[in-house]
Amino acid sequence: MSMDPLLIEKALLLSTWDEQPIDDQHPIAALANAAVRGSFKDVLTSSVARKFFRTGTDTLDQPFEKYLESLTSPTTPYPEDETSRLILGVACLHAFVQETGRALILTYNPRMSCRSPQPLRKGNSIKLISELACGGEPAYHLMRSAGFLWLARAIFTQPYSHSPTIAWWRIRTALVHQQVLDEPVALPDNVLNSLDPSSLPFATEPAIAGRLMLEKGLFEHHFSHDKAAAEYFVRAARSTGLEYELTGALGKRTKFQEMELSQLVLLAESHLGKDTDGEGITPDSDNVSPDVPQTLELNDDTLLEQTEFTSSKPLSDGSRLGHLNPSSQPALHPLDQCILLSLCLNVKNTSPSHGLTSEQMSPYIARVISHPRNWSVHTMALLLRSRLESSRTRTVERSTLQLQALIDQMPTGDSPLSERLLYFHSIPLPSKWEMERELALRFLSIGVIKSALEIFERLEMWEEVVRCWGSLERPEKAIAIVRDLLEGRISEAENTLSLGKITSADRRRTLDRTREAKLWCLLGDLEPENAVKHYEHAWAISNETSGRAMRSLGGYYFARGKYSQAISCLKRAVAINPLLSRSWFILGCACMREENWEEAKNAFSRCVFIDEEDGESWNNLASMYLRMGAPKKQASKSEDEDDQADRKDKDLAMGFGDQVARSIPFSNKMLAFRALKQGLRFSYENWRMWYNYMIIAMDVGELSEASRALGRIIEETSAKVGAQSVDEDVLERLVDAVTRAPANPEDAVEGGKTQAAVMNPNEGHGLLRNVSSLFERTILPRVSSPRIFRAYARLLTWQSRWEAALKAYLDGYRCSTAGTMEKGETDAGRWREGVREVEEIVDILRNFGPRVDDYKWRLQGRSIVRTFIGRTKDFEDEPEWTVLTELQNDLRKEESE
C-alpha cells in the first residue's frame, strides 16, 4: 500500500488514525501515527526532526524572523517533505496543549535532552515567552514548554505548496497563541479567509465540514464577534445533519412541586454515523464513557438534580423531533455535542440576534451532560454549567465546587491523551491557569477575597493581586508588592528565572520588557500623583510597544481635559492593539472635544465594528455625521455639554438651529438616522437617544419612526416629568402630516382605487394608525395638557368623529388656564388668556354641538361662561369683561330661540 499524504493530513485534522489504506511501515506514516497517538517524544527525537531542526548554534539570540529563515529550505520541497514538516508542527502544537494542563502532564522533558530542537532546551524558556508577546500584550510567563508553541508557529509560518490543510493548522495555532496573551490581538483579515473549503479534497464529508464551520465560529467568538460566530455554529449543525429544537414538555423542577408545568427541553438527534470521524461511536448507542470528570450533585433541599419530565412527548404539535421522549433521548455524537455547547459560550448574552440567551442555555448544556462521551467535551459542558449557575443563589455553591473539581482532575490520568485531544480544537477549553483564574474571580465575586488572593499570588497575576488588595482597602500593600517586583525584592517564579541564568546579559535585559512595562502601568494606576512618569517609563522600557501604557496615559489626559495629548497617546494605543473598543471610544470623545469630527467619526465607527451593541457609540457616531455636514462654527456653537451622570459628559447633543439644520446634507442626516436606529436596538431604554432619533426622523421625513420614538420617550420619562415628556411641537407636526391628506381614502388616490394603492406610512392614512395609537395608548393614559388635547381633537375632527373631538376640546379646556383658574386670581395677563380660551371653547361648541345628536351644547357653553365669570369677578373693571357678558347673553338668546 502506498503512502497518501491527503489521508495522513485528514488523520491529523481529526486526531484519529482511521483504517485507511496507509502503509504504517512507511516512515512518514509511522511518524504521523505517533503524532496522532500523542507519542510526541518519538516524533520530536526522530531522524526526520533532527534533520529539520537546527541544533548547531544558539539561534535564539537572533530575532524570531531569523530563526524562521534558518528553518526554511532553500529549494522547493517535495510533498513528502511538507507532510513531514506538518507532522512536526502538529506534534509541537499538541505537546504545548498538553503542557497547558488541558491534557496529561508531558512525560517527555525536552529541556533535558541534547537531541531536542534548540528552542526546547534548557535556558531558552524566558526568551521564548518574551518572543510570544504580540501587539504589546505579554504572554503568560508561567506557562510550561513555550518552545513547543514557538516551534509550531515557526513551522506553520513557512511556505507550503502541496498541503491543503496548512491554512487550517495556521488558524488553530493562531487561536492557541491568542489564548496565552493577556488581551486578544488583531490578526490580519486574511487569516480566517485563507481557509477555503473548496480547497480541501474531503471538505464534503459531514464531520470535516462540521468541524470547519465550528472552528471558524470559535475563532470569531474569541474576538467577541458573537453574531458571526452564532451563524457559523448554525452552519456547523447543518453540515453534520444535527437536528435540534428547543421546546416545552410537562414536568417538575422542584421536590415539592405537585402541579406539572411546562419545562424547557432541548430535543436533539445526531445523524453522524460511526465511520464519520473514525472514532467508532454510534450516536444512537447509550454507552457512557467512564473516563470523564466527576459531575457533582446539587444536594439542594428544594431543586431537583434535573428536571423530571412526566410527558413522553413535547407540547408542540408537528415537531420534527416529536418522536423523541424528553426524559430518555438517545446519546449525541461528540461532535454534535461540541456544536450544542458552542451555542452556549456567551453566557451573558441577552440579545436573541446574537444567539441563545442565558435562560435558553441550560437545556442545551443538560442535553450534553446527560450522555458523557468524551473527556474534553464533558469538561467543557460542566464548565459552562458552572458559569451559568454562578449567578444563582441555590446553585452558586455547586458552581464553585464543580470548577474546583475540574481544575483538580486536569492533570490526572483518568483518560488517554488521544481522547483528550480528539475534540480539543472543537471547543474553547481553557488552560489550567485560566480556569484557576476563573475560580479566583469566582471567590472574589462572593467575597472570599483571601482565597482569591492566594490563587492570584501563586499564578503571579499581579493585576488581580492589586485588585484584591484594593477590595481589602489596603492600596499601600498593592503599591509595596509592585515596587518589590520592579526592584527585585520579590522573585517571580524561581523555577522560571533559574532557567535564564545561563543566558547573556543583553538577553536578560530584554527578556520581560513587556511584563515589566505592565508593572509600571499598575504602579501608575496606584499612584495618580506620579502616573504620567510611570506610564511614560513603561512606554520607554517596552521600546514603544506597550499598548497598555498608551491606553492608561491617554485616559489620564482625557480625564483632566488635555484632549490633544490624549488623542496622541490613544492613537498609538489603537495602532498597537485595535481590538479594544474602550480605547477607540475615548479617542472619539477626545476628538469631539477638539472638534475633529472626521477623526471622531472614524473612532466611533471602529467602536461599533468591534462591539455592535455599544449604543452610546452609535449615538455619538450619528452626532458626528451631522456635525461633519454642518458649518464648523455653527457645529461647535451647537454643542450642548450634558453633565448628567448617565451621559458621563461624553456625548454631544444633536440640537441645531433651523438654519444650521437646513445646511446639513440630506445624506448625512440619513446616515445619522440609520446609526441611531441601529444603536437603539441595544439601548432601548435610553430616552436621550430616542429624543435624538425623533428629531432626526422628523428631519428626514420618517414620521412613523418619529411617532414611535416620541412614544418611547413618554414611556421612559412621564413618571418623572409629567407633560414635559411630550414634545408638543413634534406631536402637532405629526397631526398636521395626517390631516393635510384628504379624509376620504378614495380622494387620496387617483382614480379612487384604494385597494391597489400603497399607503405612505409617513403621511395621511398610512400614518393615522401610529399617531392614533400614540395618543390613545401612550400619551393620554399618562399625561395631559391643553395642547395635547387640542392636537388630539384636530385628529378626531379630521376623522369626522365629532362627539369624541368635542370631548377632547372640553378636556383641553378643563386643564387650560381658564379651566384651572381659581377665585382670588390677581394676574390680569392670565385672566385675559382665560377670556380668550373661553371664547374659543364657545366657538367650538357652536361648530361641533349641532353635529352631535341629543347634545345640549348651549347649556354646556352657558355653564362654562357662568363658572368663569363667577370665579373672576375681581376683573369686572377690565375692558374684556364685556366679552364675557356678551357671550353669556348670546347663548341665552340662542337657547330661547
C-alpha positions in Angstrom: 0.0 0.0 0.0 1.2 3.5 -0.8 1.6 6.5 1.5 -1.2 9.0 0.6 -0.3 12.5 2.1 -4.0 13.5 1.9 -5.1 10.6 4.1 -2.4 11.5 6.6 -3.4 15.1 6.7 -7.0 14.1 7.2 -6.0 11.8 10.1 -4.0 14.7 11.7 -7.0 17.0 11.4 -9.4 14.6 13.0 -6.8 13.3 15.6 -7.7 9.8 14.7 -5.8 7.0 12.8 -8.6 5.6 10.7 -8.4 2.2 9.0 -7.4 3.9 5.7 -5.2 2.3 3.0 -2.0 3.8 4.6 1.2 1.8 4.9 2.1 2.0 8.6 5.6 0.8 7.8 6.3 3.9 5.8 8.5 6.3 7.9 6.2 9.3 7.4 3.1 7.3 8.1 4.6 5.9 11.3 5.6 9.4 12.3 2.0 10.6 11.7 0.6 7.7 13.7 2.9 8.6 16.6 1.7 12.2 16.5 -2.0 11.2 16.5 -1.4 8.8 19.4 0.3 11.5 21.4 3.8 10.0 21.3 5.5 13.4 20.9 8.8 12.2 22.2 9.1 9.7 19.3 8.2 12.5 16.8 10.5 15.2 18.1 13.5 13.0 18.6 13.1 11.2 15.2 15.6 11.3 12.4 13.1 13.5 10.5 13.0 16.0 13.3 16.8 16.0 13.7 17.2 16.6 10.0 14.8 19.5 10.1 15.7 21.4 13.3 18.9 23.3 13.5 20.9 22.4 16.6 24.3 23.7 16.0 24.1 27.3 17.2 22.1 29.3 19.7 19.9 30.9 17.1 17.6 32.3 19.8 20.0 35.2 20.3 18.6 36.3 16.9 15.1 37.7 16.3 12.2 35.4 15.6 12.3 36.1 11.9 15.9 35.0 11.7 15.1 31.6 13.1 12.2 31.2 10.6 14.8 31.8 7.8 17.0 29.1 9.3 14.2 26.6 9.1 13.2 27.3 5.6 14.5 25.0 2.9 16.2 26.9 0.1 14.7 24.7 -2.5 11.1 23.8 -3.3 10.2 20.8 -1.0 8.6 17.7 -2.2 5.1 16.7 -1.0 6.6 14.2 1.5 8.9 16.9 2.9 5.9 19.2 3.5 4.0 16.3 5.1 6.9 15.7 7.5 7.0 19.3 8.4 3.3 19.3 9.0 3.6 16.3 11.3 6.3 18.0 13.3 4.2 21.2 13.6 1.2 19.2 14.8 3.3 17.4 17.4 4.7 20.6 18.7 1.3 22.3 18.9 -0.4 19.4 20.7 2.6 18.9 23.0 2.1 22.6 24.1 -1.6 22.0 24.6 -0.7 19.0 26.8 1.6 21.2 28.9 -1.1 23.8 29.5 -2.9 21.4 31.7 -5.7 20.5 29.2 -4.2 17.0 28.9 -2.0 14.7 30.8 1.3 16.1 32.1 4.0 15.6 29.5 6.4 12.8 30.5 9.0 13.8 28.0 11.2 16.6 29.3 12.7 18.1 26.1 14.8 20.7 28.1 17.0 17.9 29.4 17.6 16.2 26.1 20.5 17.1 23.9 18.6 15.6 21.0 15.8 18.1 21.3 15.4 21.1 19.0 17.3 24.1 20.3 14.2 26.1 21.3 13.1 23.3 23.6 16.4 23.1 25.5 17.2 24.3 29.0 17.8 28.1 29.3 15.5 29.2 26.4 12.1 29.4 28.1 12.1 33.0 29.2 13.4 34.2 25.8 10.7 32.2 24.0 7.9 33.6 26.2 9.2 37.1 25.5 9.1 36.3 21.8 5.5 35.1 22.1 4.4 38.6 23.2 2.3 40.2 20.5 0.7 43.6 19.9 2.1 44.9 23.1 0.3 42.2 25.1 2.6 39.8 27.1 2.2 36.1 27.1 1.6 34.3 30.4 5.0 34.0 31.9 4.5 30.8 33.9 3.3 28.6 31.0 5.3 25.4 30.6 7.3 24.5 27.5 6.6 27.7 25.5 9.1 26.3 22.9 6.5 23.9 21.6 4.2 26.8 20.7 7.1 28.8 19.4 8.2 25.9 17.1 4.7 25.2 15.9 4.3 28.9 14.8 7.7 28.7 13.1 6.8 25.5 11.2 3.4 26.6 10.1 4.6 30.1 9.0 6.8 28.5 6.3 5.6 28.4 2.7 3.7 25.3 1.7 2.8 24.3 -1.9 1.3 20.8 -1.5 -0.6 20.9 1.8 -4.3 21.7 1.5 -4.8 21.8 5.3 -2.0 24.2 6.2 -4.3 27.2 6.4 -6.5 25.2 8.9 -3.5 24.5 11.1 -2.4 28.1 11.0 -5.8 29.1 12.3 -5.6 26.5 15.1 -2.1 27.7 16.0 -3.1 31.4 16.0 -6.1 30.7 18.3 -3.9 28.7 20.7 -1.4 31.6 20.7 -4.2 34.2 21.3 -5.2 32.2 24.4 -1.9 32.8 26.2 -2.0 36.6 25.7 -3.4 39.0 28.2 -5.8 40.5 25.7 -6.8 39.5 22.2 -4.6 41.0 19.5 -5.8 41.8 16.0 -4.8 39.4 13.3 -4.7 40.0 9.5 -8.1 39.8 7.9 -6.9 37.0 5.5 -6.1 34.6 8.4 -9.7 33.2 8.5 -10.5 33.8 4.9 -7.4 31.9 3.8 -9.2 28.7 4.7 -11.3 27.9 1.6 -13.4 24.8 2.0 -13.3 24.2 -1.8 -9.5 23.7 -1.5 -10.0 20.7 0.9 -10.5 17.5 -1.1 -12.5 16.0 1.8 -14.5 19.1 2.8 -17.8 17.5 1.6 -17.6 14.9 4.4 -20.1 15.9 7.2 -17.6 15.5 10.0 -14.9 17.6 8.2 -17.4 20.3 7.1 -18.9 20.5 10.6 -15.5 20.9 12.3 -14.5 23.6 9.8 -17.6 25.7 10.4 -17.3 25.1 14.2 -13.7 26.2 14.4 -14.4 29.3 12.3 -17.1 30.1 14.8 -14.8 29.6 17.7 -12.3 31.9 16.1 -14.9 34.7 15.7 -16.1 34.1 19.3 -12.6 34.6 20.7 -12.6 38.1 19.2 -16.2 38.8 20.6 -17.8 38.7 17.1 -20.8 36.8 18.6 -23.2 37.4 15.8 -20.8 36.0 13.2 -19.9 33.1 15.5 -23.5 32.1 16.0 -24.0 32.0 12.2 -21.0 29.6 11.9 -22.3 27.4 14.7 -25.7 27.0 13.0 -23.9 26.2 9.7 -21.9 23.6 11.5 -25.1 21.9 12.8 -26.4 22.0 9.2 -23.2 20.4 7.9 -23.3 17.4 10.4 -27.1 16.9 10.0 -27.7 17.7 13.7 -31.4 18.2 14.3 -32.3 20.1 17.5 -35.3 22.0 18.8 -36.0 24.0 22.0 -39.5 23.3 23.1 -41.6 22.5 26.2 -42.7 19.4 27.9 -44.7 18.8 31.1 -42.5 18.1 34.1 -41.4 19.1 37.6 -38.4 21.2 38.7 -38.7 21.2 42.5 -39.1 18.4 45.0 -42.3 19.7 46.4 -44.0 20.6 43.1 -47.4 19.0 42.8 -48.7 20.5 39.6 -46.9 19.6 36.3 -45.8 22.7 34.4 -44.3 23.2 31.0 -40.5 23.0 31.3 -37.9 23.9 28.7 -36.3 20.9 27.0 -33.9 20.5 24.1 -34.8 17.7 21.7 -31.7 16.7 19.6 -30.8 13.9 17.4 -27.5 13.1 15.6 -27.1 11.7 12.1 -23.4 11.2 12.0 -22.5 7.5 11.6 -19.8 5.6 13.4 -17.5 6.0 10.4 -17.7 9.7 10.0 -14.6 10.5 12.0 -13.3 7.1 12.7 -13.9 7.1 16.4 -16.3 4.1 16.2 -19.1 5.6 18.3 -22.6 5.4 17.1 -24.9 8.3 18.1 -27.8 6.0 18.9 -25.9 4.0 21.5 -26.4 4.7 25.1 -23.0 3.7 26.4 -21.5 6.3 28.7 -17.7 6.8 28.8 -16.4 6.1 32.3 -13.3 8.3 31.7 -14.9 11.7 32.3 -14.7 14.3 35.1 -17.0 13.8 38.1 -20.3 15.5 37.9 -21.1 17.0 41.3 -24.7 16.7 42.6 -26.7 19.7 43.6 -27.9 18.4 47.0 -30.4 21.2 47.3 -33.4 21.0 49.7 -35.8 22.3 47.0 -34.4 21.9 43.5 -34.2 18.5 41.8 -31.0 17.3 40.3 -32.5 17.6 36.9 -36.0 18.3 35.5 -38.3 15.3 35.8 -40.4 15.2 32.6 -43.7 13.4 33.1 -44.7 13.6 29.5 -43.3 11.3 26.8 -43.9 13.9 24.0 -43.3 17.6 23.7 -46.2 20.0 23.9 -45.7 21.5 20.4 -47.6 19.7 17.6 -46.0 19.0 14.3 -42.4 18.9 15.7 -39.8 17.1 13.5 -38.4 15.5 16.7 -41.8 14.7 18.3 -40.9 11.0 18.3 -38.2 11.7 21.0 -39.0 11.1 24.7 -37.8 14.2 26.6 -36.8 12.1 29.6 -35.0 9.4 27.5 -33.3 10.8 24.5 -30.5 9.0 22.6 -26.9 9.9 23.0 -25.5 12.5 20.7 -22.3 12.3 18.6 -19.5 14.1 20.4 -19.0 16.5 17.5 -22.7 17.4 17.7 -22.3 17.9 21.5 -19.5 20.4 20.7 -21.8 22.3 18.4 -24.5 22.5 21.1 -22.0 23.7 23.7 -20.6 26.3 21.2 -24.1 27.9 21.1 -23.8 28.5 24.9 -20.4 30.2 25.0 -21.7 33.7 25.5 -23.3 33.0 28.9 -24.1 36.7 29.5 -25.9 37.2 26.1 -29.2 38.9 26.3 -29.7 39.6 22.6 -31.6 36.9 20.7 -29.9 38.2 17.5 -26.6 37.0 18.9 -27.7 33.5 19.6 -29.1 31.9 22.7 -29.9 34.0 25.8 -28.7 32.8 29.1 -32.2 31.4 30.1 -32.2 29.2 27.0 -28.7 27.7 27.5 -29.5 25.4 30.4 -31.4 22.8 28.4 -28.6 22.7 25.8 -26.0 22.0 28.4 -28.2 19.5 30.2 -28.6 17.6 26.9 -24.8 17.2 26.6 -24.2 16.4 30.3 -26.8 13.6 30.3 -24.6 11.5 27.9 -20.8 11.9 28.6 -18.9 10.7 25.6 -15.6 12.4 25.7 -13.3 13.8 28.4 -12.7 17.2 26.9 -16.3 17.7 25.8 -17.8 16.7 29.2 -15.3 19.0 30.9 -16.4 21.9 28.8 -20.1 21.1 29.5 -19.5 21.1 33.2 -17.5 24.3 33.0 -20.4 26.1 31.1 -22.9 24.8 33.6 -20.7 26.2 36.4 -20.7 29.6 34.7 -24.4 29.6 34.3 -25.0 28.6 37.9 -22.6 31.2 39.4 -25.2 33.9 39.5 -28.0 31.8 41.1 -28.3 31.6 44.9 -29.2 28.0 45.1 -26.6 26.8 42.7 -23.6 29.1 43.4 -22.1 26.6 45.8 -22.1 23.7 43.4 -20.8 26.1 40.7 -17.7 26.9 42.7 -17.1 23.3 43.9 -17.5 21.9 40.3 -15.0 24.4 39.0 -12.5 23.4 41.7 -13.1 19.7 40.8 -12.4 20.3 37.2 -9.1 22.0 38.0 -8.1 19.2 40.2 -8.8 16.4 37.7 -7.0 18.1 34.7 -3.5 16.6 35.3 -4.9 13.2 36.3 -4.7 10.1 34.1 -8.4 9.2 34.1 -8.5 9.3 30.2 -5.9 8.7 27.5 -4.2 11.7 25.8 -5.6 10.7 22.4 -9.2 11.1 23.7 -8.5 14.5 25.3 -7.0 15.8 22.0 -9.8 14.3 19.8 -12.1 17.3 20.1 -9.8 19.9 21.6 -10.0 22.2 18.6 -13.8 22.0 18.5 -14.3 23.5 22.0 -12.7 26.5 23.7 -11.4 24.6 26.7 -9.3 27.0 28.8 -5.8 26.2 30.1 -5.4 25.2 33.7 -4.1 28.7 34.8 -7.1 30.3 33.1 -9.5 28.0 35.0 -7.7 28.8 38.2 -8.0 32.5 37.5 -11.7 32.0 36.9 -12.0 30.2 40.2 -10.2 33.1 41.9 -12.6 35.6 40.3 -15.5 33.4 41.5 -14.1 33.6 45.0 -13.7 37.4 44.6 -17.3 37.8 43.4 -18.7 36.0 46.5 -16.4 37.9 48.9 -13.8 35.2 49.6 -11.0 37.6 48.9 -8.2 35.9 50.8 -8.7 32.6 48.9 -8.7 34.6 45.6 -5.6 36.5 46.7 -3.7 33.2 47.3 -4.5 31.9 43.9 -3.6 35.1 42.1 -0.3 35.3 44.0 0.5 31.7 43.1 -0.3 32.3 39.5 1.6 35.6 39.7 -1.3 37.6 38.1 -0.3 40.8 39.7 -3.0 43.0 38.3 -5.6 40.8 40.0 -3.5 40.8 43.2 -3.6 44.6 43.2 -7.4 44.4 42.7 -7.7 42.1 45.7 -5.7 44.4 48.0 -7.9 47.3 46.8 -11.0 45.3 47.8 -9.4 44.8 51.2 -8.9 48.6 51.3 -5.1 48.3 51.6 -3.8 50.0 48.5 -0.4 50.6 50.2 0.1 46.8 50.2 -0.5 46.7 46.5 2.0 49.5 45.9 4.6 47.7 48.0 4.1 44.5 46.0 4.5 46.2 42.7 7.6 48.1 43.8 9.2 45.0 45.3 8.7 43.2 41.9 10.2 46.1 40.0 13.2 46.4 42.3 13.8 42.6 42.5 12.9 42.1 46.2 10.2 39.6 45.1 11.4 36.9 42.7 8.9 35.8 40.1 8.8 32.1 39.6 12.1 30.9 40.9 12.0 27.9 38.6 11.4 30.1 35.6 14.1 32.6 36.4 16.6 29.8 37.1 16.3 28.7 33.5 17.7 32.1 32.4 20.8 32.1 34.4 22.9 30.8 31.5 21.7 33.5 29.1 23.7 36.5 28.1 23.4 39.9 29.9 22.0 41.5 26.7 19.3 38.9 26.6 18.3 39.3 30.2 17.8 43.0 29.8 15.2 42.3 27.1 13.6 39.2 28.5 10.5 40.6 30.1 10.2 44.2 29.0 6.5 43.7 28.1 5.7 42.4 31.6 7.8 45.0 33.3 6.0 47.7 31.4 2.7 46.3 32.6 4.0 46.5 36.2 4.9 50.2 35.7 1.4 50.8 34.4 0.0 49.1 37.5 2.1 51.4 39.6 0.8 54.4 37.7 -2.7 53.3 38.4 -1.9 53.1 42.1 0.0 56.4 42.3 -2.0 59.1 40.5 0.4 61.8 41.5 3.2 60.1 39.6 1.1 58.4 36.9 2.5 60.3 33.9 6.0 59.5 34.9 5.3 55.8 35.4 3.3 55.4 32.2 6.0 57.2 30.1 8.6 55.0 31.7 6.6 51.9 30.8 6.4 53.1 27.2 10.1 53.7 27.1 11.2 50.4 28.5 8.9 48.5 26.2 10.6 50.1 23.2 7.3 51.9 22.4 5.3 48.6 22.1 3.2 48.7 25.3 -0.4 49.4 24.3 -1.3 49.4 28.0 1.0 52.3 28.7 -0.6 54.5 26.0 -4.1 53.5 26.9 -3.5 54.4 30.5 -1.8 57.7 29.7 -4.4 58.6 27.2 -7.2 58.0 29.7 -5.2 60.1 32.3 -5.0 63.1 29.9 -8.7 62.8 28.9 -9.9 62.8 32.5 -8.0 66.0 33.0 -9.2 67.8 29.9 -5.9 67.6 28.0 -7.6 66.3 24.8 -4.8 66.9 22.3 -2.4 64.9 24.4 -5.0 62.2 25.0 -5.5 61.9 21.2 -1.8 61.5 20.6 -1.5 58.7 23.2 -4.7 56.9 22.2 -3.8 56.8 18.5 -0.6 55.0 19.4 -2.6 52.6 21.7 -5.1 51.6 19.0 -2.3 51.2 16.4 -0.8 48.6 18.7 -4.0 46.8 19.6 -7.0 47.9 17.6 -9.4 45.3 19.2 -10.2 47.3 22.4 -13.3 49.3 21.8 -12.8 51.3 25.0 -9.7 52.9 23.6 -11.5 53.8 20.4 -14.4 55.3 22.3 -12.2 57.6 24.5 -10.3 58.6 21.3 -13.5 59.5 19.6 -14.7 61.6 22.6 -11.3 63.4 22.7 -11.6 64.2 19.0 -15.1 65.5 19.7 -13.8 67.9 22.2 -11.2 69.1 19.7 -13.9 69.4 17.1 -12.2 67.0 14.8 -15.4 65.4 13.5 -13.8 63.2 10.9 -11.4 61.5 13.3 -14.2 61.2 15.9 -16.4 59.5 13.3 -13.7 57.0 12.4 -13.1 56.2 16.0 -16.8 55.6 16.8 -17.1 53.5 13.6 -14.4 51.2 14.9 -16.2 51.0 18.3 -19.4 49.8 16.7 -17.5 47.4 14.4 -15.9 45.8 17.4 -19.0 45.9 19.7 -22.2 46.2 17.7 -24.2 46.5 20.9 -22.5 49.8 22.0 -25.5 52.1 21.9 -23.6 55.1 23.1 -21.1 54.8 20.3 -23.9 54.6 17.8 -25.4 57.8 19.2 -22.1 59.6 19.0 -21.5 58.3 15.5 -24.8 59.8 14.5 -23.8 63.1 16.1 -20.6 63.1 14.1 -22.4 62.6 10.8 -24.5 65.7 11.5 -21.5 67.8 12.6 -19.5 66.8 9.6 -22.2 68.3 7.4 -22.8 71.5 9.4 -20.6 74.6 9.1 -17.8 74.3 11.6 -18.6 77.4 13.5 -22.2 76.6 13.8 -21.5 73.0 14.7 -19.2 74.0 17.5 -21.6 76.5 18.8 -24.4 73.9 19.0 -22.6 71.7 21.4 -24.7 71.0 24.5 -22.4 69.9 27.3 -24.6 67.5 29.2 -23.2 66.8 32.7 -25.8 64.2 33.6 -24.3 61.1 35.2 -25.7 58.7 32.7 -24.2 60.5 29.7 -20.9 60.8 31.6 -20.1 64.1 29.7 -19.0 62.1 26.7 -21.9 62.7 24.3 -22.8 65.9 22.4 -26.4 66.8 21.8 -27.7 67.0 18.3 -29.7 70.1 18.6 -29.1 72.5 15.7 -30.9 75.7 14.8 -33.2 75.6 11.9 -30.8 77.4 9.6 -27.9 75.1 10.5 -30.1 72.0 10.2 -31.1 73.0 6.6 -27.4 73.3 5.7 -26.6 69.7 6.6 -26.7 67.4 3.6 -29.6 65.0 3.5 -27.2 62.1 3.0 -25.5 62.9 6.4 -28.9 63.1 8.0 -29.8 59.6 6.7 -26.5 58.2 7.9 -27.2 59.7 11.4 -30.8 58.3 11.3 -29.5 54.7 10.4 -26.8 54.9 13.1 -29.4 55.9 15.8 -31.8 53.2 14.6 -29.1 50.6 15.0 -28.0 51.8 18.3 -31.5 51.9 19.8 -31.7 48.1 19.3 -29.2 47.9 22.1 -30.1 51.0 24.2 -33.8 50.6 24.2 -34.3 52.4 27.5 -32.1 55.4 26.7 -34.6 58.2 26.3 -32.0 60.7 25.2 -31.1 58.5 22.2 -34.8 58.2 21.4 -35.1 62.0 21.5 -32.2 62.4 19.1 -33.8 59.7 16.9 -37.1 61.5 17.0 -35.6 64.8 15.9 -33.6 63.2 13.0 -36.6 61.2 11.9 -38.7 64.3 11.7 -36.0 66.0 9.7 -35.6 63.2 7.1 -39.4 62.6 6.8 -39.6 59.3 8.7 -42.6 60.4 10.6 -43.8 56.9 11.6 -40.4 56.3 13.3 -40.7 59.8 14.9 -44.1 58.7 16.3 -42.6 55.6 17.8 -39.7 57.5 19.3 -42.0 60.0 20.9 -43.9 57.2 22.5 -40.8 55.6 23.9 -39.7 59.0 25.4 -43.0 59.4 27.1 -42.9 55.8 28.4 -39.5 56.3 29.9 -39.8 59.9 31.4 -43.5 60.7 32.0 -43.4 59.3 35.6 -40.7 61.9 36.5 -41.5 65.0 34.4 -45.2 64.6 33.5 -46.4 66.5 30.5 -42.9 67.9 29.8 -42.1 64.4 28.5 -44.2 65.3 25.4 -42.6 67.4 22.6 -45.8 69.2 21.7 -44.2 70.8 18.6 -43.4 67.3 17.2 -46.8 66.0 18.2 -48.6 68.8 16.3 -46.4 68.2 13.3 -47.4 64.5 13.3 -51.1 65.5 13.4 -50.5 68.0 10.6 -48.9 65.2 8.5 -52.1 63.1 8.9 -54.7 65.8 8.5 -53.3 67.5 5.4 -54.3 64.5 3.4 -57.9 64.1 2.3 -60.1 62.5 5.0 -61.7 60.2 2.4 -59.1 57.5 1.3 -60.6 57.4 -2.2 -59.9 61.1 -2.6 -56.2 60.5 -1.6 -55.6 58.2 -4.6 -56.0 59.0 -8.3 -58.9 57.0 -9.8 -60.2 56.0 -6.3 -58.5 52.6 -6.4 -57.7 52.5 -2.7 -57.2 48.7 -2.6 -54.4 48.8 -5.2 -52.8 51.9 -3.6 -49.7 51.6 -1.4 -50.2 53.9 1.6 -47.3 56.1 2.6 -46.5 55.3 6.3 -45.3 58.8 6.8 -48.5 60.8 6.0 -52.2 60.6 5.8 -54.0 57.3 6.4 -50.7 55.5 6.4 -49.6 57.4 9.5 -53.0 57.6 11.1 -52.8 54.3 12.9 -49.4 55.1 14.6 -50.5 58.6 15.7 -53.8 57.4 17.0 -52.1 54.7 19.0 -49.6 57.2 20.3 -52.5 59.3 21.7 -54.7 56.6 23.0 -52.2 54.0 24.3 -49.3 56.1 25.3 -50.0 59.8 25.9 -53.5 60.2 27.3 -53.3 57.4 29.9 -50.2 59.0 31.3 -50.2 62.8 30.8 -52.4 65.7 29.7 -52.1 69.3 28.6 -54.2 71.7 26.6 -52.0 71.4 23.5 -52.1 67.6 23.7 -55.9 67.6 23.8 -56.3 70.2 21.0 -53.9 68.2 18.8 -55.9 65.0 19.5 -59.2 66.9 18.8 -57.9 68.0 15.4 -57.1 64.4 14.6 -60.6 63.3 15.6 -62.1 66.2 13.6 -60.3 65.0 10.5 -61.9 61.6 11.0 -65.4 63.2 11.5 -65.6 61.8 15.0 -67.5 64.9 16.2 -68.5 63.7 19.7 -65.0 62.5 20.5 -63.5 65.6 19.1 -65.8 67.8 21.2 -64.9 65.8 24.3 -61.2 66.3 23.6 -61.6 70.0 23.2 -63.5 70.2 26.5 -60.9 68.1 28.3 -58.3 70.5 26.9 -60.2 73.5 28.3 -60.5 71.9 31.7 -56.7 71.7 32.1 -56.1 75.1 30.5 -55.6 78.5 32.2 -59.3 79.2 32.2 -60.4 75.8 33.4 -57.9 75.8 36.3 -58.4 79.4 37.4 -59.5 79.8 41.0 -61.1 82.6 42.9 -58.7 85.3 44.1 -56.7 85.3 40.9 -54.8 88.7 40.6 -52.8 88.2 37.4 -54.6 90.2 34.7 -52.5 88.6 32.0 -53.6 85.1 32.9 -57.2 86.3 33.1 -57.1 87.8 29.6 -55.6 84.5 28.4 -58.5 82.7 30.1 -61.1 85.0 28.4 -59.6 84.1 25.0 -59.8 80.4 25.9 -63.5 80.8 26.9 -64.2 82.4 23.6 -62.5 79.6 21.7 -64.4 76.8 23.5 -67.7 78.5 23.0 -67.0 78.8 19.3 -66.1 75.1 19.2 -69.3 74.3 20.9 -71.3 76.3 18.3 -69.5 74.5 15.4 -69.4 70.9 16.8 -72.5 70.9 19.0 -75.1 70.7 16.3 -73.2 67.7 14.7 -73.7 65.6 17.8 -77.2 64.1 18.3 -79.0 65.0 21.6 -76.2 67.1 22.8 -77.1 70.3 24.8 -74.2 72.3 23.7 -75.8 75.7 24.5 -76.3 74.7 28.1 -72.7 73.5 28.3 -71.5 76.8 26.9 -73.6 78.9 29.3 -72.2 76.8 32.2 -68.6 77.4 31.1 -69.1 81.2 30.8 -71.1 81.4 34.1 -68.5 79.5 36.0 -65.6 81.6 34.7 -67.4 84.8 35.5 -68.2 83.6 39.0 -64.5 82.9 39.7 -63.1 86.1 38.2 -65.5 88.9 39.5 -62.4 90.9 40.6 -61.8 91.8 37.0 -65.2 93.4 36.2 -63.5 96.8 35.5 -61.3 95.3 32.7 -62.4 96.1 29.1 -62.5 92.4 28.2 -65.3 91.8 30.8 -67.8 92.9 28.2 -66.7 90.0 26.0 -67.8 87.5 28.7 -71.2 89.3 29.3 -71.9 89.4 25.6 -71.1 85.7 25.3 -73.5 84.9 28.1 -76.3 87.0 26.6 -75.8 85.5 23.1 -76.0 82.0 24.5 -79.3 82.8 26.3 -80.8 84.3 23.2 -79.8 81.2 21.1 -81.2 78.9 23.7 -84.6 80.8 23.8 -84.8 80.7 20.0 
